[in-house]
Amino acid sequence: MRTILFIILSLFPVPVREVYSEGEYTCRRVESGVSFLMDETVPAEGYEIDVTESSATVRYSDKGGLFYARQAIGQISVTKADGSVSIPCCSITDYPRVAWRGFMLDSGRQYQSPETIRQLLDMMAALKMNVFHWHLTDGLGWRIDVKRYPRLTETGSCVAEGPQQQGYYTRKEIREIVSYAAVRNITVVPEIDMPGHAEAALTAYPELSCFGIPAEIPEAGYSQVIFCAGKDRTLRFLEDVLDEVCRLFPSEYIHLGGDEAPKGNWDKCPDCIRRISEEGLRDSHELQLWFSARMAGYLKKKGRKAIFWEDVLHPGSTLSPNPLPDNVAIQWWNYRGYGDFALRETPANGYELICSPNYFTYLNFPTEPWKGYEENRTFSFEDAWLHNPVEKGLSSGSPLVLGGECALWTDYGLTEDMLDERLFPRIYAIAQLFWSGGSR
């Protein structure tokens, strides 16, 4: 009877940088004599490794499993004094708990260099995380080059004045990052936040707001100046942006934000008031649902799915009378404000769900009070590992729960030199929750 050894490879992994190359992931130093066999019985992204004194066999069913198997071999291999590399005799069966194992980086508030992005993708690969949610637009900066609207980067990428708050990613850089991620079994999901968190874009194109007045750039938080849902030109602008986003990012999902969109201007805007009347809506909250459905419907025509933050569900407990289309997923985040409301309501309404409660998957929350983060917005490694509400979502058993995601927002000037302090070691615990459902 074969002995199975379960090894926690995604917890405290050993980096093996020399196995990476720019073109294709290779691990030849330790793969000599290893047989790789495709086996449809192995779970998706999973693998089996059997090493004896006379043979070494790897079984996998897809490219993700092959990638993680090669990575595991690199992590468990031993380099001898003479420079030769050997693999310990072992039997390993390893496969993921959930399909969506995401990491979100906020590049809207703070710009990070492409090299830093690649280092974070390497980290994700070591932790078996497979979705890079890239928050590319926010009030403090627009980071994606859109050829049809050049002022988005000419003006919108440098509206803030703090350190590392200026800059954008060229189309070439984006394509290179998407390719770099794909080699590491990572899908890049871009986020274009709408209708709120749009001050940078509306500084570049103020005519797309309700009253055509350039937005004041908030040092923290957000303002009342959001995209005008009543103007047809605003809808066309956003659809044009999505056209270019879809050409740059092959991901099945495109994140459309939808969080923290105050409706004060919509409630006074003649265009928005007219839209509410013409569409038979009750209020500006339903106008955001209408707006969100319009944008998601546009993506559906392009064969894509849309993700919205859970805010589109608030304050009502039902999506009627203006339901979102069936290509929509909801991201649960506001545990501090609404508990597990989104976890309960999203599957109940037939929509896919991504679990990322701010308690305790928001890694921008420090371990000790810092700037705008008071004691009630801190958490420890133990909290992340033993007390994480994400566990309830991942263990719900609903087929509509895609998986989990942790987020690193860059509020209050979280510059590149501070990222590691926020990420480690807590991201090890979160990544393990995503990969393994075992007891702790």
C-alpha positions as CSV (number, residue, x, y, z in Angstrom):
1,M,0.0,0.0,0.0
2,R,1.4,3.3,-1.1
3,T,2.2,5.8,1.7
4,I,1.0,9.3,1.0
5,L,3.0,12.2,2.4
6,F,1.1,15.5,2.5
7,I,3.6,18.4,2.4
8,I,2.6,22.0,3.1
9,L,4.4,23.5,0.1
10,S,2.7,26.8,0.0
11,L,3.4,27.6,3.7
12,F,6.9,29.0,4.1
13,P,8.1,27.9,0.6
14,V,11.8,27.9,-0.3
15,P,12.3,30.4,-3.2
16,V,14.1,28.8,-6.2
17,R,14.6,31.8,-8.5
18,E,17.0,30.0,-10.8
19,V,14.2,27.9,-12.2
20,Y,12.5,30.9,-13.8
21,S,13.3,32.2,-17.3
22,E,11.7,34.9,-19.4
23,G,10.2,32.6,-21.9
24,E,9.1,29.4,-20.3
25,Y,9.3,28.0,-16.8
26,T,12.1,25.4,-16.6
27,C,13.5,23.2,-13.9
28,R,16.0,21.0,-15.8
29,R,18.6,20.8,-13.1
30,V,16.3,18.7,-11.0
31,E,14.1,17.1,-13.8
32,S,16.7,14.8,-15.3
33,G,15.2,11.3,-15.2
34,V,11.8,12.5,-14.1
35,S,8.8,11.1,-16.0
36,F,5.9,13.6,-16.5
37,L,2.6,11.9,-17.2
38,M,-0.8,13.5,-17.9
39,D,-3.5,11.8,-15.9
40,E,-7.1,13.1,-16.1
41,T,-7.9,11.6,-12.7
42,V,-5.6,14.2,-10.9
43,P,-7.7,17.2,-9.7
44,A,-7.3,20.5,-11.6
45,E,-4.0,22.3,-10.7
46,G,-3.1,19.3,-8.6
47,Y,-0.2,16.8,-9.0
48,E,1.2,13.6,-7.6
49,I,4.9,13.0,-7.2
50,D,6.4,9.6,-6.6
51,V,10.1,9.3,-6.1
52,T,11.9,6.1,-5.3
53,E,15.6,5.1,-5.5
54,S,15.0,3.9,-9.0
55,S,12.4,6.2,-10.5
56,A,10.7,9.6,-10.3
57,T,7.2,10.1,-11.7
58,V,4.9,13.1,-11.8
59,R,1.3,13.0,-12.7
60,Y,-0.9,16.0,-13.5
61,S,-4.0,16.9,-15.5
62,D,-3.5,20.4,-16.7
63,K,-0.8,23.1,-17.1
64,G,-1.4,24.4,-13.6
65,G,-0.7,21.0,-12.1
66,L,2.5,20.7,-14.2
67,F,3.7,24.1,-13.1
68,Y,3.1,23.4,-9.4
69,A,4.7,20.0,-9.7
70,R,7.8,21.4,-11.2
71,Q,7.9,24.1,-8.5
72,A,7.5,21.4,-5.8
73,I,10.4,19.5,-7.2
74,G,12.5,22.6,-7.1
75,Q,11.5,23.2,-3.5
76,I,12.2,19.8,-2.2
77,S,15.4,19.1,-4.2
78,V,18.7,18.9,-2.4
79,T,22.0,20.3,-3.8
80,K,25.0,18.3,-2.8
81,A,28.5,19.5,-2.1
82,D,29.7,18.4,-5.6
83,G,26.9,20.6,-7.2
84,S,24.7,17.7,-8.2
85,V,21.0,17.8,-7.4
86,S,18.9,15.0,-6.0
87,I,15.2,14.6,-5.1
88,P,14.4,13.0,-1.8
89,C,12.3,9.7,-2.0
90,C,8.8,10.7,-1.3
91,S,5.1,10.4,-2.3
92,I,3.2,13.6,-2.5
93,T,-0.4,14.3,-3.4
94,D,-1.3,18.0,-3.6
95,Y,-4.2,19.9,-5.0
96,P,-6.0,23.2,-4.3
97,R,-9.0,23.8,-2.0
98,V,-10.5,26.5,-4.3
99,A,-10.0,27.5,-7.9
100,W,-9.7,31.3,-7.3
101,R,-6.7,32.1,-5.1
102,G,-6.1,35.8,-5.6
103,F,-3.9,38.7,-4.6
104,M,-5.0,42.2,-5.2
105,L,-2.5,45.1,-5.5
106,D,-3.6,48.8,-5.5
107,S,-1.5,50.5,-8.1
108,G,-4.1,53.3,-8.4
109,R,-3.2,55.2,-5.2
110,Q,0.5,54.3,-5.4
111,Y,2.5,53.4,-8.5
112,Q,4.8,50.4,-8.4
113,S,7.5,49.7,-10.9
114,P,7.1,46.8,-13.4
115,E,10.0,45.1,-11.7
116,T,8.2,45.2,-8.3
117,I,5.1,43.8,-10.0
118,R,7.2,40.9,-11.4
119,Q,8.6,40.2,-7.9
120,L,5.1,40.1,-6.5
121,L,4.1,37.6,-9.3
122,D,7.1,35.4,-8.3
123,M,5.8,35.5,-4.7
124,M,2.4,34.5,-5.9
125,A,3.7,31.6,-7.9
126,A,5.6,30.3,-4.8
127,L,2.4,30.6,-2.8
128,K,0.3,28.8,-5.5
129,M,-1.9,31.9,-6.0
130,N,-3.3,32.1,-9.5
131,V,-5.2,35.4,-9.9
132,F,-3.5,38.8,-9.8
133,H,-6.2,41.4,-9.3
134,W,-4.6,44.6,-10.5
135,H,-6.4,47.8,-9.3
136,L,-5.3,50.2,-12.0
137,T,-7.4,53.3,-11.5
138,D,-8.4,55.3,-8.4
139,G,-8.8,58.9,-7.3
140,L,-5.1,59.4,-6.9
141,G,-4.1,58.0,-10.3
142,W,-5.0,56.4,-13.6
143,R,-2.3,53.9,-14.5
144,I,-3.4,52.3,-17.8
145,D,-2.5,53.7,-21.2
146,V,-5.7,54.2,-23.2
147,K,-4.9,55.4,-26.7
148,R,-8.3,56.9,-27.5
149,Y,-8.1,59.1,-24.4
150,P,-4.5,60.3,-23.9
151,R,-5.3,62.8,-21.1
152,L,-6.0,59.8,-18.8
153,T,-2.3,59.2,-18.6
154,E,-1.0,62.7,-19.5
155,T,-3.0,64.2,-16.7
156,G,-4.7,61.4,-14.7
157,S,-1.5,59.5,-13.9
158,C,0.1,62.5,-12.1
159,V,-2.7,64.2,-10.3
160,A,-1.3,63.3,-6.8
161,E,1.8,64.8,-5.4
162,G,3.1,62.3,-2.9
163,P,6.1,59.9,-3.3
164,Q,5.5,57.2,-5.9
165,Q,2.1,58.6,-6.9
166,Q,3.0,59.5,-10.4
167,G,3.3,57.1,-13.4
168,Y,1.5,54.7,-15.6
169,Y,2.0,51.4,-17.4
170,T,2.5,51.5,-21.1
171,R,0.7,49.0,-23.3
172,K,4.0,47.2,-23.9
173,E,4.7,46.9,-20.1
174,I,1.1,45.6,-19.5
175,R,1.5,42.9,-22.2
176,E,4.9,41.9,-20.7
177,I,3.4,41.6,-17.2
178,V,0.4,39.6,-18.5
179,S,2.8,37.2,-20.3
180,Y,5.1,37.0,-17.3
181,A,2.1,36.1,-15.1
182,A,0.7,33.5,-17.5
183,V,4.0,31.6,-17.5
184,R,3.5,31.3,-13.7
185,N,-0.1,30.0,-14.0
186,I,-1.4,33.4,-13.0
187,T,-4.3,35.3,-14.7
188,V,-4.2,39.1,-14.5
189,V,-7.6,40.5,-13.8
190,P,-7.6,44.3,-14.3
191,E,-9.9,46.7,-12.3
192,I,-11.2,49.9,-13.8
193,D,-13.2,51.4,-10.9
194,M,-16.5,53.0,-11.8
195,P,-18.6,55.0,-11.1
196,G,-16.6,56.1,-7.9
197,H,-12.9,56.5,-7.1
198,A,-12.7,58.3,-10.5
199,E,-11.2,61.7,-9.5
200,A,-8.1,61.2,-11.5
201,A,-10.0,60.4,-14.7
202,L,-12.5,63.2,-14.1
203,T,-9.6,65.7,-13.6
204,A,-8.5,64.7,-17.1
205,Y,-12.0,64.7,-18.6
206,P,-14.3,66.8,-16.2
207,E,-17.1,66.8,-18.8
208,L,-17.8,63.1,-17.8
209,S,-18.8,64.1,-14.3
210,C,-22.3,65.4,-13.3
211,F,-21.5,69.1,-13.4
212,G,-18.3,69.3,-15.5
213,I,-16.1,70.6,-12.7
214,P,-12.6,69.1,-12.2
215,A,-12.5,66.9,-9.2
216,E,-10.4,67.8,-6.1
217,I,-7.9,64.9,-5.5
218,P,-8.5,63.4,-2.1
219,E,-5.4,62.7,-0.1
220,A,-7.4,59.8,1.5
221,G,-10.8,58.3,0.9
222,Y,-13.0,59.6,-1.9
223,S,-15.2,62.5,-2.9
224,Q,-18.7,63.1,-4.3
225,V,-17.3,63.5,-7.8
226,I,-18.0,60.3,-9.7
227,F,-18.8,59.3,-13.3
228,C,-22.2,60.7,-14.4
229,A,-24.6,57.8,-15.1
230,G,-27.0,60.2,-16.8
231,K,-24.7,61.3,-19.7
232,D,-24.6,59.0,-22.7
233,R,-21.1,60.4,-23.5
234,T,-19.9,59.0,-20.2
235,L,-21.2,55.6,-21.0
236,R,-19.6,55.7,-24.4
237,F,-16.3,56.7,-22.8
238,L,-16.3,53.8,-20.4
239,E,-17.2,51.4,-23.1
240,D,-14.3,52.7,-25.2
241,V,-12.0,52.2,-22.3
242,L,-13.3,48.6,-21.8
243,D,-12.6,47.9,-25.5
244,E,-8.9,48.7,-25.0
245,V,-8.8,46.9,-21.6
246,C,-10.2,43.7,-23.2
247,R,-7.5,43.9,-26.0
248,L,-4.7,44.1,-23.4
249,F,-6.0,41.6,-20.9
250,P,-7.3,38.1,-22.0
251,S,-8.8,37.4,-18.6
252,E,-12.3,36.0,-18.6
253,Y,-13.1,38.5,-15.8
254,I,-12.8,42.3,-15.8
255,H,-13.3,44.0,-12.5
256,L,-15.5,47.1,-12.7
257,G,-15.2,48.3,-9.1
258,G,-18.5,49.8,-7.9
259,D,-17.5,50.5,-4.3
260,E,-17.8,53.6,-2.2
261,A,-19.7,55.7,-4.8
262,P,-21.5,58.5,-3.0
263,K,-24.7,59.6,-4.7
264,G,-24.9,63.2,-3.6
265,N,-24.2,64.6,-7.1
266,W,-26.4,62.1,-8.8
267,D,-29.3,63.1,-6.6
268,K,-28.9,66.7,-7.8
269,C,-27.8,66.1,-11.4
270,P,-30.5,66.9,-14.1
271,D,-29.0,64.1,-16.3
272,C,-29.1,61.5,-13.6
273,I,-32.6,62.5,-12.5
274,R,-33.8,62.2,-16.0
275,R,-32.2,58.8,-16.4
276,I,-33.9,57.6,-13.2
277,S,-37.2,58.7,-14.5
278,E,-36.8,57.3,-18.0
279,E,-35.6,53.9,-16.8
280,G,-38.4,53.7,-14.2
281,L,-35.9,53.6,-11.3
282,R,-36.7,54.4,-7.7
283,D,-33.6,56.2,-6.6
284,S,-29.9,56.8,-7.2
285,H,-29.0,53.4,-5.7
286,E,-31.0,51.7,-8.4
287,L,-29.3,54.0,-10.9
288,Q,-26.0,52.4,-9.9
289,L,-27.5,49.0,-10.4
290,W,-28.7,50.1,-13.8
291,F,-25.3,51.6,-14.6
292,S,-23.6,48.4,-13.4
293,A,-25.9,46.2,-15.5
294,R,-25.2,48.4,-18.5
295,M,-21.4,48.0,-18.1
296,A,-21.6,44.2,-17.4
297,G,-23.9,43.8,-20.4
298,Y,-21.3,45.4,-22.6
299,L,-18.7,43.0,-21.4
300,K,-21.1,40.1,-21.9
301,K,-21.3,41.0,-25.6
302,K,-17.5,40.7,-25.7
303,G,-17.6,37.3,-24.1
304,R,-16.3,38.5,-20.7
305,K,-17.6,38.5,-17.1
306,A,-17.8,41.5,-14.8
307,I,-16.8,41.6,-11.1
308,F,-18.3,44.2,-8.7
309,W,-17.5,45.0,-5.1
310,E,-20.4,44.1,-2.8
311,D,-21.5,47.7,-2.6
312,V,-23.8,47.2,-5.6
313,L,-25.9,45.1,-3.2
314,H,-26.3,47.8,-0.6
315,P,-28.4,49.2,1.0
316,G,-31.2,46.8,-0.2
317,S,-31.2,43.1,0.4
318,T,-32.4,42.2,-3.1
319,L,-31.2,42.9,-6.6
320,S,-34.7,43.4,-8.0
321,P,-36.2,45.2,-9.9
322,N,-33.1,45.8,-11.9
323,P,-31.1,42.6,-11.6
324,L,-27.5,42.4,-12.9
325,P,-26.9,40.1,-15.9
326,D,-25.8,36.5,-15.4
327,N,-22.1,37.3,-16.3
328,V,-21.6,39.1,-12.9
329,A,-19.5,38.0,-9.9
330,I,-19.6,39.8,-6.6
331,Q,-16.6,40.4,-4.4
332,W,-17.3,40.3,-0.6
333,W,-15.1,42.7,1.3
334,N,-16.9,44.9,3.8
335,Y,-17.0,42.6,6.8
336,R,-16.5,45.6,9.1
337,G,-19.6,47.2,7.9
338,Y,-22.0,44.4,6.8
339,G,-20.6,41.2,8.2
340,D,-21.3,38.2,5.9
341,F,-24.2,39.9,4.1
342,A,-22.6,39.5,0.7
343,L,-21.7,35.9,1.4
344,R,-25.3,35.2,2.1
345,E,-27.0,37.3,-0.6
346,T,-24.7,36.7,-3.6
347,P,-25.2,32.9,-4.0
348,A,-28.9,33.3,-3.0
349,N,-29.3,35.6,-6.0
350,G,-27.5,33.2,-8.3
351,Y,-24.2,35.1,-8.7
352,E,-20.6,33.9,-8.3
353,L,-18.8,35.1,-5.2
354,I,-15.1,35.9,-4.4
355,C,-14.3,36.0,-0.7
356,S,-12.1,38.8,0.5
357,P,-13.4,40.2,3.9
358,N,-11.4,43.1,5.2
359,Y,-11.2,41.1,8.5
360,F,-8.8,39.4,7.9
361,T,-7.6,39.4,4.3
362,Y,-6.8,43.1,3.8
363,L,-3.0,43.1,4.3
364,N,-2.9,46.9,4.2
365,F,-4.3,46.6,7.7
366,P,-1.0,46.7,9.8
367,T,-0.3,44.6,12.9
368,E,0.0,47.8,14.9
369,P,-1.7,51.2,14.6
370,W,-0.3,53.3,11.8
371,K,-1.5,56.6,10.3
372,G,-5.2,56.1,9.4
373,Y,-5.3,52.5,10.8
374,E,-6.3,52.6,14.4
375,E,-6.3,49.6,16.8
376,N,-9.6,48.2,15.4
377,R,-8.1,48.1,11.9
378,T,-5.1,45.9,12.8
379,F,-4.7,42.1,12.9
380,S,-2.1,39.5,13.6
381,F,-0.8,36.3,12.0
382,E,-2.9,34.4,14.4
383,D,-6.0,36.3,13.4
384,A,-5.3,35.6,9.7
385,W,-4.8,31.9,10.4
386,L,-7.2,31.0,13.1
387,H,-10.0,33.6,13.1
388,N,-10.4,34.5,9.5
389,P,-14.0,35.0,8.3
390,V,-12.9,34.0,4.8
391,E,-13.0,30.4,6.2
392,K,-16.8,30.5,6.3
393,G,-17.0,31.5,2.7
394,L,-14.4,28.9,1.4
395,S,-16.1,26.1,3.4
396,S,-19.7,27.1,2.4
397,G,-19.9,24.3,-0.2
398,S,-21.7,26.5,-2.7
399,P,-20.5,26.0,-6.3
400,L,-21.0,29.7,-6.8
401,V,-18.1,30.5,-4.4
402,L,-15.1,30.8,-6.7
403,G,-12.5,31.1,-3.9
404,G,-10.7,33.8,-2.0
405,E,-8.5,36.8,-2.4
406,C,-6.3,38.9,-0.2
407,A,-5.8,42.6,-0.9
408,L,-3.0,45.1,-0.4
409,W,-4.4,48.6,-0.7
410,T,-1.9,51.5,-0.6
411,D,-3.8,54.1,1.4
412,Y,-1.8,56.7,3.3
413,G,1.2,56.5,1.1
414,L,2.2,52.8,1.4
415,T,5.3,53.0,-0.8
416,E,7.2,50.1,-2.4
417,D,9.7,49.8,0.5
418,M,6.7,49.1,2.9
419,L,5.0,46.3,1.0
420,D,7.0,43.4,2.4
421,E,6.3,44.4,6.0
422,R,2.5,44.3,5.2
423,L,2.7,41.0,3.2
424,F,4.9,38.8,5.4
425,P,4.3,36.6,7.2
426,R,0.5,36.9,7.2
427,I,0.2,36.2,3.5
428,Y,1.6,32.7,4.2
429,A,-1.4,31.9,6.4
430,I,-3.9,33.3,3.9
431,A,-2.4,31.5,1.0
432,Q,-2.6,28.3,2.9
433,L,-6.3,28.8,3.7
434,F,-6.9,29.2,0.0
435,W,-4.9,26.0,-0.9
436,S,-5.7,23.6,1.9
437,G,-8.9,23.0,3.9
438,G,-7.1,20.9,6.6
439,S,-7.5,21.5,10.3
440,R,-5.3,24.1,12.0
